[in-house]
Amino acid sequence: MVTRLAISGWMNALSHSLRGLLLAAACAAGAAWAQVPPNAGEVARYSGLHAAAHGGNVARIEAALKAGEDVNRRDSYGRSALHIATFARKPDAVKALIKSGAKTDLLENDKYDAVTIAAVADDEATLRVLLANGASARLTTSRYDGTALIAAAHLGHDGVVKQLIAAGAPLDHVNNLHWTALIESIVLGNGGPRHVETLRALVKAGANLQLADRSRNTPLALARARGYGAMVKILLDAGAT
């Protein structure tokens, strides 16, 4: 006989599952608009340092700075020249700006730094330049209070994830959705090769396998629930429960 208590328990479990699925869908849908690169109209209005940064023109960058432009001046969306050069995938401009005093920890209006911008874009070349020239992989960024590592794990950018791990990114940072990079590689991933490699890199680096989501689901439970066999095996082999 089904008791009222059992029904209540099933309903609560279903509610938690649906909430998690809706939240995951919302976050996945939001990934496309969470970062706002300069649009064509903004680029057309850029002049001086910002125009040079967008075009990746190092000589013009140096000339603008020699003329007295502030290397950290922002556009109307809070983007510095370093943000603009990073969005435009211009690693030489990024290097020149940092060498000229550009602050690498500035956040634009959506709370993204240059490292997270490069991480989301899967731009390993620009990320390599940023990290080699003193940019930090440890900042708390985005409206989710996450990190570049969490953003990259979400998207399955395995090469970026490995760079960030090597640069000392916090493995077990928990964002305001109560997710770690390890959890995001599962719940916002597709179980494909790049997300599997992302999870493998995080496990190898020593990410905590027992940190659970808000509903107390461990990474292993989340991978099992989604039928991600390769991820389940990696977690089990590493001692996850």
Phi and psi restraints in degrees (value plus and minus 20) as a CYANA .aco file:
   2 VAL   PHI    -101.2   -61.2
   2 VAL   PSI     103.3   143.3
   3 THR   PHI    -107.5   -67.5
   3 THR   PSI     140.7   180.7
   4 ARG   PHI     -82.4   -42.4
   4 ARG   PSI     -54.5   -14.5
   5 LEU   PHI     -85.3   -45.3
   5 LEU   PSI     -60.9   -20.9
   6 ALA   PHI     -84.9   -44.9
   6 ALA   PSI     -63.0   -23.0
   7 ILE   PHI     -81.0   -41.0
   7 ILE   PSI     -62.4   -22.4
   8 SER   PHI     -80.9   -40.9
   8 SER   PSI     -61.4   -21.4
   9 GLY   PHI     -83.8   -43.8
   9 GLY   PSI     -62.9   -22.9
  10 TRP   PHI     -83.1   -43.1
  10 TRP   PSI     -60.7   -20.7
  11 MET   PHI     -84.5   -44.5
  11 MET   PSI     -60.9   -20.9
  12 ASN   PHI     -83.8   -43.8
  12 ASN   PSI     -62.8   -22.8
  13 ALA   PHI     -82.9   -42.9
  13 ALA   PSI     -63.0   -23.0
  14 LEU   PHI     -82.9   -42.9
  14 LEU   PSI     -61.3   -21.3
  15 SER   PHI     -80.7   -40.7
  15 SER   PSI     -64.8   -24.8
  16 HIS   PHI     -83.2   -43.2
  16 HIS   PSI     -61.9   -21.9
  17 SER   PHI     -84.0   -44.0
  17 SER   PSI     -65.7   -25.7
  18 LEU   PHI     -84.3   -44.3
  18 LEU   PSI     -60.4   -20.4
  19 ARG   PHI     -81.7   -41.7
  19 ARG   PSI     -61.8   -21.8
  20 GLY   PHI     -84.6   -44.6
  20 GLY   PSI     -62.3   -22.3
  21 LEU   PHI     -85.6   -45.6
  21 LEU   PSI     -62.6   -22.6
  22 LEU   PHI     -84.6   -44.6
  22 LEU   PSI     -60.3   -20.3
  23 LEU   PHI     -85.6   -45.6
  23 LEU   PSI     -62.5   -22.5
  24 ALA   PHI     -81.9   -41.9
  24 ALA   PSI     -63.4   -23.4
  25 ALA   PHI     -83.4   -43.4
  25 ALA   PSI     -61.8   -21.8
  26 ALA   PHI     -83.8   -43.8
  26 ALA   PSI     -62.2   -22.2
  27 CYS   PHI     -87.1   -47.1
  27 CYS   PSI     -61.8   -21.8
  28 ALA   PHI     -83.5   -43.5
  28 ALA   PSI     -62.5   -22.5
  29 ALA   PHI     -85.4   -45.4
  29 ALA   PSI     -55.0   -15.0
  30 GLY   PHI     -94.1   -54.1
  30 GLY   PSI     -36.3     3.7
  31 ALA   PHI     -78.3   -38.3
  31 ALA   PSI     -54.5   -14.5
  32 ALA   PHI     -90.5   -50.5
  32 ALA   PSI     -49.6    -9.6
  33 TRP   PHI    -129.5   -89.5
  33 TRP   PSI     -22.7    17.3
  34 ALA   PHI     -81.9   -41.9
  34 ALA   PSI     -54.9   -14.9
  35 GLN   PHI    -126.1   -86.1
  35 GLN   PSI     120.5   160.5
  36 VAL   PHI    -142.0  -102.0
  36 VAL   PSI      76.5   116.5
  37 PRO   PHI     -91.4   -51.4
  37 PRO   PSI     141.8   181.8
  38 PRO   PHI     -78.7   -38.7
  38 PRO   PSI     114.1   154.1
  39 ASN   PHI    -106.9   -66.9
  39 ASN   PSI     155.2   195.2
  40 ALA   PHI     -79.5   -39.5
  40 ALA   PSI     -57.8   -17.8
  41 GLY   PHI     -86.1   -46.1
  41 GLY   PSI     -62.1   -22.1
  42 GLU   PHI     -84.3   -44.3
  42 GLU   PSI     -64.0   -24.0
  43 VAL   PHI     -80.8   -40.8
  43 VAL   PSI     -60.1   -20.1
  44 ALA   PHI     -83.6   -43.6
  44 ALA   PSI     -48.6    -8.6
  45 ARG   PHI    -107.9   -67.9
  45 ARG   PSI     -31.7     8.3
  46 TYR   PHI     -84.5   -44.5
  46 TYR   PSI     127.1   167.1
  47 SER   PHI    -163.0  -123.0
  47 SER   PSI     150.5   190.5
  48 GLY   PHI      34.6    74.6
  48 GLY   PSI    -149.0  -109.0
  49 LEU   PHI     -81.4   -41.4
  49 LEU   PSI     -62.8   -22.8
  50 HIS   PHI     -85.7   -45.7
  50 HIS   PSI     -59.5   -19.5
  51 ALA   PHI     -85.7   -45.7
  51 ALA   PSI     -61.5   -21.5
  52 ALA   PHI     -84.9   -44.9
  52 ALA   PSI     -60.3   -20.3
  53 ALA   PHI     -84.9   -44.9
  53 ALA   PSI     -64.2   -24.2
  54 HIS   PHI     -83.1   -43.1
  54 HIS   PSI     -57.5   -17.5
  55 GLY   PHI    -103.6   -63.6
  55 GLY   PSI     -27.7    12.3
  56 GLY   PHI      50.4    90.4
  56 GLY   PSI       6.0    46.0
  57 ASN   PHI    -112.1   -72.1
  57 ASN   PSI      79.6   119.6
  58 VAL   PHI     -85.1   -45.1
  58 VAL   PSI     -59.7   -19.7
  59 ALA   PHI     -81.6   -41.6
  59 ALA   PSI     -62.0   -22.0
  60 ARG   PHI     -89.5   -49.5
  60 ARG   PSI     -54.2   -14.2
  61 ILE   PHI     -80.7   -40.7
  61 ILE   PSI     -68.4   -28.4
  62 GLU   PHI     -83.4   -43.4
  62 GLU   PSI     -58.0   -18.0
  63 ALA   PHI     -87.1   -47.1
  63 ALA   PSI     -61.4   -21.4
  64 ALA   PHI     -84.0   -44.0
  64 ALA   PSI     -60.5   -20.5
  65 LEU   PHI     -89.9   -49.9
  65 LEU   PSI     -57.5   -17.5
  66 LYS   PHI     -85.0   -45.0
  66 LYS   PSI     -50.6   -10.6
  67 ALA   PHI     -98.2   -58.2
  67 ALA   PSI     -22.9    17.1
  68 GLY   PHI      84.4   124.4
  68 GLY   PSI     -13.1    26.9
  69 GLU   PHI     -87.2   -47.2
  69 GLU   PSI     125.3   165.3
  70 ASP   PHI     -96.4   -56.4
  70 ASP   PSI     101.4   141.4
  71 VAL   PHI     -84.0   -44.0
  71 VAL   PSI     -41.1    -1.1
  72 ASN   PHI    -127.4   -87.4
  72 ASN   PSI      -4.3    35.7
  73 ARG   PHI     -80.9   -40.9
  73 ARG   PSI     122.8   162.8
  74 ARG   PHI    -124.1   -84.1
  74 ARG   PSI     133.8   173.8
  75 ASP   PHI    -108.4   -68.4
  75 ASP   PSI    -191.3  -151.3
  76 SER   PHI     -87.9   -47.9
  76 SER   PSI     -35.0     5.0
  77 TYR   PHI    -125.3   -85.3
  77 TYR   PSI      -6.2    33.8
  78 GLY   PHI      60.8   100.8
  78 GLY   PSI      -9.0    31.0
  79 ARG   PHI    -105.4   -65.4
  79 ARG   PSI     109.9   149.9
  80 SER   PHI    -105.9   -65.9
  80 SER   PSI     154.1   194.1
  81 ALA   PHI     -79.5   -39.5
  81 ALA   PSI     -54.1   -14.1
  82 LEU   PHI     -85.6   -45.6
  82 LEU   PSI     -62.7   -22.7
  83 HIS   PHI     -78.6   -38.6
  83 HIS   PSI     -65.5   -25.5
  84 ILE   PHI     -83.8   -43.8
  84 ILE   PSI     -64.9   -24.9
  85 ALA   PHI     -84.4   -44.4
  85 ALA   PSI     -55.2   -15.2
  86 THR   PHI     -89.8   -49.8
  86 THR   PSI     -66.1   -26.1
  87 PHE   PHI     -76.5   -36.5
  87 PHE   PSI     -56.5   -16.5
  88 ALA   PHI    -103.2   -63.2
  88 ALA   PSI     -20.1    19.9
  89 ARG   PHI      38.4    78.4
  89 ARG   PSI      34.4    74.4
  90 LYS   PHI    -139.3   -99.3
  90 LYS   PSI      59.5    99.5
  91 PRO   PHI     -81.2   -41.2
  91 PRO   PSI     -54.3   -14.3
  92 ASP   PHI     -85.4   -45.4
  92 ASP   PSI     -59.3   -19.3
  93 ALA   PHI     -86.7   -46.7
  93 ALA   PSI     -59.9   -19.9
  94 VAL   PHI     -77.8   -37.8
  94 VAL   PSI     -67.2   -27.2
  95 LYS   PHI     -82.3   -42.3
  95 LYS   PSI     -64.5   -24.5
  96 ALA   PHI     -82.6   -42.6
  96 ALA   PSI     -60.3   -20.3
  97 LEU   PHI     -86.0   -46.0
  97 LEU   PSI     -64.3   -24.3
  98 ILE   PHI     -84.5   -44.5
  98 ILE   PSI     -61.7   -21.7
  99 LYS   PHI     -82.4   -42.4
  99 LYS   PSI     -44.9    -4.9
 100 SER   PHI    -114.3   -74.3
 100 SER   PSI     -11.1    28.9
 101 GLY   PHI      83.4   123.4
 101 GLY   PSI     -10.9    29.1
 102 ALA   PHI     -82.6   -42.6
 102 ALA   PSI     113.3   153.3
 103 LYS   PHI     -97.2   -57.2
 103 LYS   PSI     107.6   147.6
 104 THR   PHI    -107.6   -67.6
 104 THR   PSI     -28.7    11.3
 105 ASP   PHI    -122.3   -82.3
 105 ASP   PSI     -11.9    28.1
 106 LEU   PHI     -89.4   -49.4
 106 LEU   PSI     121.2   161.2
 107 LEU   PHI    -130.3   -90.3
 107 LEU   PSI     115.2   155.2
 108 GLU   PHI    -101.8   -61.8
 108 GLU   PSI    -191.0  -151.0
 109 ASN   PHI     -81.2   -41.2
 109 ASN   PSI     -45.5    -5.5
 110 ASP   PHI    -116.0   -76.0
 110 ASP   PSI      -6.7    33.3
 111 LYS   PHI      50.3    90.3
 111 LYS   PSI      13.1    53.1
 112 TYR   PHI    -125.3   -85.3
 112 TYR   PSI     116.7   156.7
 113 ASP   PHI    -115.9   -75.9
 113 ASP   PSI     155.1   195.1
 114 ALA   PHI     -83.6   -43.6
 114 ALA   PSI     -57.2   -17.2
 115 VAL   PHI     -81.5   -41.5
 115 VAL   PSI     -65.5   -25.5
 116 THR   PHI     -88.6   -48.6
 116 THR   PSI     -54.8   -14.8
 117 ILE   PHI     -81.1   -41.1
 117 ILE   PSI     -66.8   -26.8
 118 ALA   PHI     -85.8   -45.8
 118 ALA   PSI     -57.5   -17.5
 119 ALA   PHI     -83.7   -43.7
 119 ALA   PSI     -65.3   -25.3
 120 VAL   PHI     -85.9   -45.9
 120 VAL   PSI     -54.3   -14.3
 121 ALA   PHI     -97.9   -57.9
 121 ALA   PSI     -24.8    15.2
 122 ASP   PHI      39.5    79.5
 122 ASP   PSI      15.1    55.1
 123 ASP   PHI    -117.9   -77.9
 123 ASP   PSI      64.8   104.8
 124 GLU   PHI     -86.8   -46.8
 124 GLU   PSI     -53.5   -13.5
 125 ALA   PHI     -85.0   -45.0
 125 ALA   PSI     -68.5   -28.5
 126 THR   PHI     -88.6   -48.6
 126 THR   PSI     -59.1   -19.1
 127 LEU   PHI     -80.0   -40.0
 127 LEU   PSI     -61.6   -21.6
 128 ARG   PHI     -80.0   -40.0
 128 ARG   PSI     -61.8   -21.8
 129 VAL   PHI     -85.9   -45.9
 129 VAL   PSI     -64.0   -24.0
 130 LEU   PHI     -78.0   -38.0
 130 LEU   PSI     -70.2   -30.2
 131 LEU   PHI     -88.5   -48.5
 131 LEU   PSI     -55.9   -15.9
 132 ALA   PHI     -90.0   -50.0
 132 ALA   PSI     -39.1     0.9
 133 ASN   PHI    -130.9   -90.9
 133 ASN   PSI       5.3    45.3
 134 GLY   PHI      79.4   119.4
 134 GLY   PSI     -21.6    18.4
 135 ALA   PHI     -89.1   -49.1
 135 ALA   PSI     126.0   166.0
 136 SER   PHI    -115.0   -75.0
 136 SER   PSI     120.9   160.9
 137 ALA   PHI    -114.0   -74.0
 137 ALA   PSI     -11.6    28.4
 138 ARG   PHI    -126.2   -86.2
 138 ARG   PSI     -19.5    20.5
 139 LEU   PHI     -90.5   -50.5
 139 LEU   PSI     129.2   169.2
 140 THR   PHI    -107.8   -67.8
 140 THR   PSI     101.9   141.9
 141 THR   PHI    -155.3  -115.3
 141 THR   PSI     147.2   187.2
 142 SER   PHI      56.1    96.1
 142 SER   PSI     144.9   184.9
 143 ARG   PHI     -91.5   -51.5
 143 ARG   PSI     -28.6    11.4
 144 TYR   PHI    -113.8   -73.8
 144 TYR   PSI     -14.1    25.9
 145 ASP   PHI      31.6    71.6
 145 ASP   PSI      26.4    66.4
 146 GLY   PHI    -121.9   -81.9
 146 GLY   PSI    -169.5  -129.5
 147 THR   PHI    -163.4  -123.4
 147 THR   PSI     148.2   188.2
 148 ALA   PHI     -80.4   -40.4
 148 ALA   PSI     -55.6   -15.6
 149 LEU   PHI     -85.3   -45.3
 149 LEU   PSI     -62.9   -22.9
 150 ILE   PHI     -82.3   -42.3
 150 ILE   PSI     -63.6   -23.6
 151 ALA   PHI     -81.7   -41.7
 151 ALA   PSI     -63.4   -23.4
 152 ALA   PHI     -88.9   -48.9
 152 ALA   PSI     -57.9   -17.9
 153 ALA   PHI     -85.3   -45.3
 153 ALA   PSI     -61.1   -21.1
 154 HIS   PHI     -72.9   -32.9
 154 HIS   PSI     -63.3   -23.3
 155 LEU   PHI    -110.4   -70.4
 155 LEU   PSI     -26.0    14.0
 156 GLY   PHI      53.3    93.3
 156 GLY   PSI       9.6    49.6
 157 HIS   PHI    -105.3   -65.3
 157 HIS   PSI      58.7    98.7
 158 ASP   PHI     -83.0   -43.0
 158 ASP   PSI     -58.7   -18.7
 159 GLY   PHI     -84.7   -44.7
 159 GLY   PSI     -61.5   -21.5
 160 VAL   PHI     -82.1   -42.1
 160 VAL   PSI     -64.5   -24.5
 161 VAL   PHI     -76.7   -36.7
 161 VAL   PSI     -63.4   -23.4
 162 LYS   PHI     -85.8   -45.8
 162 LYS   PSI     -58.6   -18.6
 163 GLN   PHI     -82.7   -42.7
 163 GLN   PSI     -64.5   -24.5
 164 LEU   PHI     -87.0   -47.0
 164 LEU   PSI     -59.6   -19.6
 165 ILE   PHI     -80.7   -40.7
 165 ILE   PSI     -66.1   -26.1
 166 ALA   PHI     -82.5   -42.5
 166 ALA   PSI     -47.7    -7.7
 167 ALA   PHI    -107.3   -67.3
 167 ALA   PSI     -15.3    24.7
 168 GLY   PHI      68.6   108.6
 168 GLY   PSI       2.1    42.1
 169 ALA   PHI     -79.1   -39.1
 169 ALA   PSI     120.9   160.9
 170 PRO   PHI     -86.6   -46.6
 170 PRO   PSI      97.8   137.8
 171 LEU   PHI     -89.0   -49.0
 171 LEU   PSI     -53.6   -13.6
 172 ASP   PHI    -134.5   -94.5
 172 ASP   PSI       2.8    42.8
 173 HIS   PHI     -79.7   -39.7
 173 HIS   PSI     116.2   156.2
 174 VAL   PHI    -129.7   -89.7
 174 VAL   PSI     101.8   141.8
 175 ASN   PHI    -103.1   -63.1
 175 ASN   PSI    -196.7  -156.7
 176 ASN   PHI     -97.7   -57.7
 176 ASN   PSI     -19.4    20.6
 177 LEU   PHI    -113.2   -73.2
 177 LEU   PSI     -21.6    18.4
 178 HIS   PHI      50.3    90.3
 178 HIS   PSI      17.0    57.0
 179 TRP   PHI    -141.2  -101.2
 179 TRP   PSI     123.0   163.0
 180 THR   PHI    -117.3   -77.3
 180 THR   PSI     155.3   195.3
 181 ALA   PHI     -80.3   -40.3
 181 ALA   PSI     -60.0   -20.0
 182 LEU   PHI     -81.0   -41.0
 182 LEU   PSI     -65.7   -25.7
 183 ILE   PHI     -85.4   -45.4
 183 ILE   PSI     -62.3   -22.3
 184 GLU   PHI     -84.9   -44.9
 184 GLU   PSI     -52.8   -12.8
 185 SER   PHI     -83.2   -43.2
 185 SER   PSI     -42.1    -2.1
 186 ILE   PHI    -114.1   -74.1
 186 ILE   PSI     -77.6   -37.6
 187 VAL   PHI     -94.6   -54.6
 187 VAL   PSI     -44.7    -4.7
 188 LEU   PHI    -130.1   -90.1
 188 LEU   PSI     -15.6    24.4
 189 GLY   PHI    -112.4   -72.4
 189 GLY   PSI    -199.2  -159.2
 190 ASN   PHI    -135.8   -95.8
 190 ASN   PSI     -13.1    26.9
 191 GLY   PHI      54.5    94.5
 191 GLY   PSI     -13.8    26.2
 192 GLY   PHI    -100.9   -60.9
 192 GLY   PSI    -199.6  -159.6
 193 PRO   PHI     -76.1   -36.1
 193 PRO   PSI     -60.5   -20.5
 194 ARG   PHI     -93.3   -53.3
 194 ARG   PSI     -56.5   -16.5
 195 HIS   PHI     -90.5   -50.5
 195 HIS   PSI     -55.4   -15.4
 196 VAL   PHI     -83.9   -43.9
 196 VAL   PSI     -64.2   -24.2
 197 GLU   PHI     -86.2   -46.2
 197 GLU   PSI     -54.8   -14.8
 198 THR   PHI     -81.6   -41.6
 198 THR   PSI     -69.2   -29.2
 199 LEU   PHI     -82.0   -42.0
 199 LEU   PSI     -61.3   -21.3
 200 ARG   PHI     -79.7   -39.7
 200 ARG   PSI     -63.3   -23.3
 201 ALA   PHI     -84.1   -44.1
 201 ALA   PSI     -60.9   -20.9
 202 LEU   PHI     -86.0   -46.0
 202 LEU   PSI     -62.9   -22.9
 203 VAL   PHI     -83.5   -43.5
 203 VAL   PSI     -66.1   -26.1
 204 LYS   PHI     -80.3   -40.3
 204 LYS   PSI     -54.8   -14.8
 205 ALA   PHI     -96.1   -56.1
 205 ALA   PSI     -32.1     7.9
 206 GLY   PHI      82.4   122.4
 206 GLY   PSI       1.1    41.1
 207 ALA   PHI     -79.0   -39.0
 207 ALA   PSI     124.9   164.9
 208 ASN   PHI     -87.7   -47.7
 208 ASN   PSI     100.3   140.3
 209 LEU   PHI    -104.0   -64.0
 209 LEU   PSI     -29.0    11.0
 210 GLN   PHI    -128.0   -88.0
 210 GLN   PSI     -26.8    13.2
 211 LEU   PHI     -83.7   -43.7
 211 LEU   PSI     104.3   144.3
 212 ALA   PHI    -123.5   -83.5
 212 ALA   PSI     146.7   186.7
 213 ASP   PHI    -100.8   -60.8
 213 ASP   PSI    -193.8  -153.8
 214 ARG   PHI     -84.0   -44.0
 214 ARG   PSI     -44.7    -4.7
 215 SER   PHI    -114.6   -74.6
 215 SER   PSI      -7.6    32.4
 216 ARG   PHI      49.2    89.2
 216 ARG   PSI       5.2    45.2
 217 ASN   PHI    -106.8   -66.8
 217 ASN   PSI     105.4   145.4
 218 THR   PHI     -98.3   -58.3
 218 THR   PSI     144.4   184.4
 219 PRO   PHI     -74.3   -34.3
 219 PRO   PSI     -60.2   -20.2
 220 LEU   PHI     -83.0   -43.0
 220 LEU   PSI     -64.6   -24.6
 221 ALA   PHI     -83.0   -43.0
 221 ALA   PSI     -59.1   -19.1
 222 LEU   PHI     -87.0   -47.0
 222 LEU   PSI     -60.6   -20.6
 223 ALA   PHI     -87.3   -47.3
 223 ALA   PSI     -60.3   -20.3
 224 ARG   PHI     -83.6   -43.6
 224 ARG   PSI     -63.2   -23.2
 225 ALA   PHI     -81.3   -41.3
 225 ALA   PSI     -48.4    -8.4
 226 ARG   PHI    -115.7   -75.7
 226 ARG   PSI     -21.8    18.2
 227 GLY   PHI      52.0    92.0
 227 GLY   PSI       7.0    47.0
 228 TYR   PHI    -108.0   -68.0
 228 TYR   PSI      62.1   102.1
 229 GLY   PHI     -79.1   -39.1
 229 GLY   PSI     -61.9   -21.9
 230 ALA   PHI     -83.9   -43.9
 230 ALA   PSI     -59.0   -19.0
 231 MET   PHI     -88.2   -48.2
 231 MET   PSI     -61.2   -21.2
 232 VAL   PHI     -77.8   -37.8
 232 VAL   PSI     -64.5   -24.5
 233 LYS   PHI     -83.1   -43.1
 233 LYS   PSI     -64.6   -24.6
 234 ILE   PHI     -80.0   -40.0
 234 ILE   PSI     -64.0   -24.0
 235 LEU   PHI     -86.5   -46.5
 235 LEU   PSI     -64.6   -24.6
 236 LEU   PHI     -83.2   -43.2
 236 LEU   PSI     -62.6   -22.6
 237 ASP   PHI     -82.5   -42.5
 237 ASP   PSI     -47.4    -7.4
 238 ALA   PHI    -109.0   -69.0
 238 ALA   PSI     -20.6    19.4
 239 GLY   PHI      74.5   114.5
 239 GLY   PSI      -5.2    34.8
 240 ALA   PHI     -89.1   -49.1
 240 ALA   PSI     130.5   170.5
